[in-house]
Amino acid sequence: MHKIDPNRTDLIEEFDAKPDGPHSHELALALNRLRIGPLKERFIVVCTKPRREWAVARMPLERGQPLDFIEGAVFDNADDASRKVFRLRWHAVTGQEVA
């Protein structure tokens, strides 16, 4: 599995600039790790009001249980919600907080 160097802040900047891509090869590898790697806490973007509101939630550990919405993580555009999820996943994988 691809190991993410927590000092690669250039990857964070690249994602922030274009959350939907296209992404460089290095960022694509990091995103694959963040998206499909084994994580205890899986964070996702949920559209709560079509084309108007997106929220960040934690997936339950057991299928069929309710989502756990993250307090204060509600956005008026999908890109900002994606940036928040990226940061939460980055922290979960690397242990490094991203501002």
Steps between C-alpha positions, in 0.01 A plus 500: 500500500623849413658683795419870520780736600331742747745771394364506143297815554519553124248216465262678738537821301439315173184339637374833637546662158309227313305259722340341192830467311670436280765394751869425470616140526629555856174656616300221333702242696443691824127533429471128432662433838271750674187365330543124508762429762394342827379770736309470825325824426370542147392858426268583210322793337120488519276728295235606752313752280526444124740748335501715818654324799761233566605358836781279622415180681677201648391163367379258768715201584204268443287502187148629560594735784441875456763741375674716759496857365799713599391808691575823316592323175217627278587677175324685221711330232626150443864603449532641851345185643748291298788708634383434857475124438847503342641664815326256734626203300851648472511532879367145547771355272800722578426621852565855378236773539441714193389862548 
